[in-house]
């Protein structure tokens, strides 16, 4: 069968003949419809992600929309290494049927980036009964933009969208978010846009897609002065690290605020928790509440999909 394969960490992927996978239990093999070229796909395949096996050749892809032998489209993933989901046939341990109105390519493009924010949003809502104010750092990226839309869909009273792309910030403002120009400056002056936004009301949940200096700027903006009673409780969730793999957390922030730091990613929640939320997320993608733009590439053009950049997600089709 044809499959997208990476032969070494620094190579471009190629479409080659690859052995078919063995079925998982009594599940029949699925036929590929489309699979997203997500950041995690590049990271795992090239060895930069903690989920990398370090073995080559390796198939690309972590999730996909595929079809059962009867033609039913399903969302699936977790192919066993060295196979990926960017292959003509897939062996996977789960299948979730798509809503009737869903665009399969939109689901393939959107499920992975959207679940990174949707999962902590849904968990926070379940724990607290409301979202209150949500801040998204890196809101102008594909996953961050989806997180802003998800927060609005799940009933957040206020969504602070912090990012650097002015056009996307304007678009998010038109959709009801509060745009903030993310400078990455960790200074503590009142001129810092993030501090100004937090002074108007602290977030109960922060979704951080950038980390690095941008996170340090957010920590500075969240720090409290004075010993008066303060009932704010903040959950800070680290998701991506486009601005740097490390960030300094001030000790004074941890002592002056009721704040918890956690992460959202593979390993941060159980498979059972993930599966429970995926149909709900898929419904928001199917009806357009969460919108992830995509650009389609044929399997033979896998190298072009690998280097694709911009405001859309590359999607590989059979």
Secondary structure as a PSIPRED ss2 file (coil, helix, strand):
# PSIPRED VFORMAT (PSIPRED V4.0)

   1 X C   1.000  0.000  0.000
   2 X E   0.000  0.000  1.000
   3 X E   0.000  0.000  1.000
   4 X E   0.000  0.000  1.000
   5 X E   0.000  0.000  1.000
   6 X E   0.000  0.000  1.000
   7 X C   1.000  0.000  0.000
   8 X C   1.000  0.000  0.000
   9 X C   1.000  0.000  0.000
  10 X C   1.000  0.000  0.000
  11 X C   1.000  0.000  0.000
  12 X C   1.000  0.000  0.000
  13 X C   1.000  0.000  0.000
  14 X E   0.000  0.000  1.000
  15 X E   0.000  0.000  1.000
  16 X E   0.000  0.000  1.000
  17 X E   0.000  0.000  1.000
  18 X C   1.000  0.000  0.000
  19 X C   1.000  0.000  0.000
  20 X C   1.000  0.000  0.000
  21 X C   1.000  0.000  0.000
  22 X C   1.000  0.000  0.000
  23 X C   1.000  0.000  0.000
  24 X C   1.000  0.000  0.000
  25 X C   1.000  0.000  0.000
  26 X C   1.000  0.000  0.000
  27 X C   1.000  0.000  0.000
  28 X C   1.000  0.000  0.000
  29 X C   1.000  0.000  0.000
  30 X E   0.000  0.000  1.000
  31 X E   0.000  0.000  1.000
  32 X E   0.000  0.000  1.000
  33 X E   0.000  0.000  1.000
  34 X E   0.000  0.000  1.000
  35 X E   0.000  0.000  1.000
  36 X E   0.000  0.000  1.000
  37 X C   1.000  0.000  0.000
  38 X C   1.000  0.000  0.000
  39 X H   0.000  1.000  0.000
  40 X H   0.000  1.000  0.000
  41 X H   0.000  1.000  0.000
  42 X H   0.000  1.000  0.000
  43 X H   0.000  1.000  0.000
  44 X H   0.000  1.000  0.000
  45 X H   0.000  1.000  0.000
  46 X C   1.000  0.000  0.000
  47 X C   1.000  0.000  0.000
  48 X C   1.000  0.000  0.000
  49 X C   1.000  0.000  0.000
  50 X C   1.000  0.000  0.000
  51 X C   1.000  0.000  0.000
  52 X C   1.000  0.000  0.000
  53 X C   1.000  0.000  0.000
  54 X C   1.000  0.000  0.000
  55 X C   1.000  0.000  0.000
  56 X C   1.000  0.000  0.000
  57 X C   1.000  0.000  0.000
  58 X E   0.000  0.000  1.000
  59 X E   0.000  0.000  1.000
  60 X C   1.000  0.000  0.000
  61 X C   1.000  0.000  0.000
  62 X C   1.000  0.000  0.000
  63 X E   0.000  0.000  1.000
  64 X E   0.000  0.000  1.000
  65 X E   0.000  0.000  1.000
  66 X E   0.000  0.000  1.000
  67 X E   0.000  0.000  1.000
  68 X C   1.000  0.000  0.000
  69 X C   1.000  0.000  0.000
  70 X C   1.000  0.000  0.000
  71 X C   1.000  0.000  0.000
  72 X C   1.000  0.000  0.000
  73 X E   0.000  0.000  1.000
  74 X E   0.000  0.000  1.000
  75 X E   0.000  0.000  1.000
  76 X E   0.000  0.000  1.000
  77 X E   0.000  0.000  1.000
  78 X C   1.000  0.000  0.000
  79 X C   1.000  0.000  0.000
  80 X C   1.000  0.000  0.000
  81 X C   1.000  0.000  0.000
  82 X C   1.000  0.000  0.000
  83 X C   1.000  0.000  0.000
  84 X C   1.000  0.000  0.000
  85 X C   1.000  0.000  0.000
  86 X C   1.000  0.000  0.000
  87 X E   0.000  0.000  1.000
  88 X C   1.000  0.000  0.000
  89 X E   0.000  0.000  1.000
  90 X E   0.000  0.000  1.000
  91 X C   1.000  0.000  0.000
  92 X C   1.000  0.000  0.000
  93 X C   1.000  0.000  0.000
  94 X C   1.000  0.000  0.000
  95 X C   1.000  0.000  0.000
  96 X E   0.000  0.000  1.000
  97 X E   0.000  0.000  1.000
  98 X C   1.000  0.000  0.000
  99 X C   1.000  0.000  0.000
 100 X C   1.000  0.000  0.000
 101 X C   1.000  0.000  0.000
 102 X C   1.000  0.000  0.000
 103 X C   1.000  0.000  0.000
 104 X H   0.000  1.000  0.000
 105 X H   0.000  1.000  0.000
 106 X H   0.000  1.000  0.000
 107 X H   0.000  1.000  0.000
 108 X H   0.000  1.000  0.000
 109 X H   0.000  1.000  0.000
 110 X H   0.000  1.000  0.000
 111 X H   0.000  1.000  0.000
 112 X H   0.000  1.000  0.000
 113 X H   0.000  1.000  0.000
 114 X H   0.000  1.000  0.000
 115 X H   0.000  1.000  0.000
 116 X H   0.000  1.000  0.000
 117 X H   0.000  1.000  0.000
 118 X H   0.000  1.000  0.000
 119 X H   0.000  1.000  0.000
 120 X H   0.000  1.000  0.000
 121 X H   0.000  1.000  0.000
 122 X H   0.000  1.000  0.000
 123 X H   0.000  1.000  0.000
 124 X H   0.000  1.000  0.000
 125 X H   0.000  1.000  0.000
 126 X H   0.000  1.000  0.000
 127 X H   0.000  1.000  0.000
 128 X H   0.000  1.000  0.000
 129 X C   1.000  0.000  0.000
 130 X C   1.000  0.000  0.000
 131 X C   1.000  0.000  0.000
 132 X C   1.000  0.000  0.000
 133 X E   0.000  0.000  1.000
 134 X E   0.000  0.000  1.000
 135 X E   0.000  0.000  1.000
 136 X E   0.000  0.000  1.000
 137 X E   0.000  0.000  1.000
 138 X C   1.000  0.000  0.000
 139 X C   1.000  0.000  0.000
 140 X C   1.000  0.000  0.000
 141 X C   1.000  0.000  0.000
 142 X H   0.000  1.000  0.000
 143 X H   0.000  1.000  0.000
 144 X H   0.000  1.000  0.000
 145 X H   0.000  1.000  0.000
 146 X H   0.000  1.000  0.000
 147 X H   0.000  1.000  0.000
 148 X H   0.000  1.000  0.000
 149 X H   0.000  1.000  0.000
 150 X H   0.000  1.000  0.000
 151 X H   0.000  1.000  0.000
 152 X H   0.000  1.000  0.000
 153 X H   0.000  1.000  0.000
 154 X C   1.000  0.000  0.000
 155 X C   1.000  0.000  0.000
 156 X C   1.000  0.000  0.000
 157 X C   1.000  0.000  0.000
 158 X E   0.000  0.000  1.000
 159 X E   0.000  0.000  1.000
 160 X E   0.000  0.000  1.000
 161 X E   0.000  0.000  1.000
 162 X E   0.000  0.000  1.000
 163 X E   0.000  0.000  1.000
 164 X C   1.000  0.000  0.000
 165 X C   1.000  0.000  0.000
 166 X H   0.000  1.000  0.000
 167 X H   0.000  1.000  0.000
 168 X H   0.000  1.000  0.000
 169 X H   0.000  1.000  0.000
 170 X H   0.000  1.000  0.000
 171 X H   0.000  1.000  0.000
 172 X H   0.000  1.000  0.000
 173 X H   0.000  1.000  0.000
 174 X H   0.000  1.000  0.000
 175 X C   1.000  0.000  0.000
 176 X C   1.000  0.000  0.000
 177 X C   1.000  0.000  0.000
 178 X E   0.000  0.000  1.000
 179 X E   0.000  0.000  1.000
 180 X E   0.000  0.000  1.000
 181 X E   0.000  0.000  1.000
 182 X C   1.000  0.000  0.000
 183 X C   1.000  0.000  0.000
 184 X C   1.000  0.000  0.000
 185 X C   1.000  0.000  0.000
 186 X C   1.000  0.000  0.000
 187 X C   1.000  0.000  0.000
 188 X C   1.000  0.000  0.000
 189 X C   1.000  0.000  0.000
 190 X C   1.000  0.000  0.000
 191 X C   1.000  0.000  0.000
 192 X C   1.000  0.000  0.000
 193 X H   0.000  1.000  0.000
 194 X H   0.000  1.000  0.000
 195 X H   0.000  1.000  0.000
 196 X H   0.000  1.000  0.000
 197 X H   0.000  1.000  0.000
 198 X H   0.000  1.000  0.000
 199 X H   0.000  1.000  0.000
 200 X C   1.000  0.000  0.000
 201 X C   1.000  0.000  0.000
 202 X C   1.000  0.000  0.000
 203 X C   1.000  0.000  0.000
 204 X C   1.000  0.000  0.000
 205 X E   0.000  0.000  1.000
 206 X E   0.000  0.000  1.000
 207 X E   0.000  0.000  1.000
 208 X E   0.000  0.000  1.000
 209 X C   1.000  0.000  0.000
 210 X C   1.000  0.000  0.000
 211 X C   1.000  0.000  0.000
 212 X H   0.000  1.000  0.000
 213 X H   0.000  1.000  0.000
 214 X H   0.000  1.000  0.000
 215 X H   0.000  1.000  0.000
 216 X H   0.000  1.000  0.000
 217 X H   0.000  1.000  0.000
 218 X H   0.000  1.000  0.000
 219 X H   0.000  1.000  0.000
 220 X H   0.000  1.000  0.000
 221 X H   0.000  1.000  0.000
 222 X H   0.000  1.000  0.000
 223 X C   1.000  0.000  0.000
 224 X C   1.000  0.000  0.000
 225 X C   1.000  0.000  0.000
 226 X C   1.000  0.000  0.000
 227 X C   1.000  0.000  0.000
 228 X C   1.000  0.000  0.000
 229 X C   1.000  0.000  0.000
 230 X C   1.000  0.000  0.000
 231 X C   1.000  0.000  0.000
 232 X C   1.000  0.000  0.000
 233 X E   0.000  0.000  1.000
 234 X E   0.000  0.000  1.000
 235 X E   0.000  0.000  1.000
 236 X E   0.000  0.000  1.000
 237 X E   0.000  0.000  1.000
 238 X E   0.000  0.000  1.000
 239 X C   1.000  0.000  0.000
 240 X C   1.000  0.000  0.000
 241 X C   1.000  0.000  0.000
 242 X C   1.000  0.000  0.000
 243 X C   1.000  0.000  0.000
 244 X C   1.000  0.000  0.000
 245 X C   1.000  0.000  0.000
 246 X C   1.000  0.000  0.000
 247 X C   1.000  0.000  0.000
 248 X C   1.000  0.000  0.000
 249 X C   1.000  0.000  0.000
 250 X C   1.000  0.000  0.000
 251 X H   0.000  1.000  0.000
 252 X H   0.000  1.000  0.000
 253 X H   0.000  1.000  0.000
 254 X H   0.000  1.000  0.000
 255 X H   0.000  1.000  0.000
 256 X H   0.000  1.000  0.000
 257 X C   1.000  0.000  0.000
 258 X E   0.000  0.000  1.000
 259 X E   0.000  0.000  1.000
 260 X E   0.000  0.000  1.000
 261 X E   0.000  0.000  1.000
 262 X E   0.000  0.000  1.000
 263 X E   0.000  0.000  1.000
 264 X C   1.000  0.000  0.000
 265 X C   1.000  0.000  0.000
 266 X C   1.000  0.000  0.000
 267 X C   1.000  0.000  0.000
 268 X C   1.000  0.000  0.000
 269 X C   1.000  0.000  0.000
 270 X C   1.000  0.000  0.000
 271 X H   0.000  1.000  0.000
 272 X H   0.000  1.000  0.000
 273 X H   0.000  1.000  0.000
 274 X H   0.000  1.000  0.000
 275 X H   0.000  1.000  0.000
 276 X H   0.000  1.000  0.000
 277 X H   0.000  1.000  0.000
 278 X H   0.000  1.000  0.000
 279 X H   0.000  1.000  0.000
 280 X H   0.000  1.000  0.000
 281 X H   0.000  1.000  0.000
 282 X H   0.000  1.000  0.000
 283 X H   0.000  1.000  0.000
 284 X H   0.000  1.000  0.000
 285 X H   0.000  1.000  0.000
 286 X H   0.000  1.000  0.000
 287 X C   1.000  0.000  0.000
 288 X C   1.000  0.000  0.000
 289 X C   1.000  0.000  0.000
 290 X C   1.000  0.000  0.000
 291 X C   1.000  0.000  0.000
 292 X C   1.000  0.000  0.000
 293 X C   1.000  0.000  0.000
 294 X E   0.000  0.000  1.000
 295 X E   0.000  0.000  1.000
 296 X E   0.000  0.000  1.000
 297 X E   0.000  0.000  1.000
 298 X E   0.000  0.000  1.000
 299 X H   0.000  1.000  0.000
 300 X H   0.000  1.000  0.000
 301 X H   0.000  1.000  0.000
 302 X H   0.000  1.000  0.000
 303 X H   0.000  1.000  0.000
 304 X H   0.000  1.000  0.000
 305 X H   0.000  1.000  0.000
 306 X H   0.000  1.000  0.000
 307 X C   1.000  0.000  0.000
 308 X C   1.000  0.000  0.000
 309 X C   1.000  0.000  0.000
 310 X C   1.000  0.000  0.000
 311 X C   1.000  0.000  0.000
 312 X C   1.000  0.000  0.000
 313 X E   0.000  0.000  1.000
 314 X E   0.000  0.000  1.000
 315 X E   0.000  0.000  1.000
 316 X E   0.000  0.000  1.000
 317 X E   0.000  0.000  1.000
 318 X C   1.000  0.000  0.000
